[in-house]
Amino acid sequence: MTPPEVRSGDVLHLSRTASVQFIRPITVRVIRVLADWHTYHGWVWIDAYELDVAGDAVRRRTLFLMPAGARRLAQPDRPAGAALPQGGRGRRLRPVGTR
């Protein structure tokens, strides 16, 4: 059986099943797979954004993991009742000249 392919845009839940480095599970959005970085069979290097509970990117990371141990999510986990930010980018837009 071949491990699932990791692609740009995937949202992954990473725990110890993906790598021993994830003592505290994290959720990431894959920026790109670093295919030219040589590694062991069944493992990959990725560039990703770590996501907070609201699904916002909080940190850029380069990670070494086993895709077979990662859980693919349809979207980042959001707490019940969490609202999406206004303005589409996390900031409220104000008229020019106001503070």
C-alpha positions, 0 to 999 in steps of 0.5 A: 500500500502506498502512503497518501500523497501530500499536496499544496493546500492540504490541511493535516492534523499531525500527531505522534503517528506522523512523527515523534516530534509532534508530542503536542498535535498540531494542524497545518496547511501545506504550502508545498512538498519539498520533493527535491529534499532526499529522505527515507522511503515513506517520509516527506519534507513539507513547508506549511503554516501551523494553524491556530484553533480559529484556522488562522496561520500563526507560524511558518514551519518546515516539517519532516513527517510520514504522510501515512500517519497524518490525518487529512482534514476537510478544513481546519477545526473551528470551535463551535460558534467561531466567526470568520473575520470580517474583510476576508483577511482577518482585519476590518476595513475602515474608511480612509482617514479614520482611526 
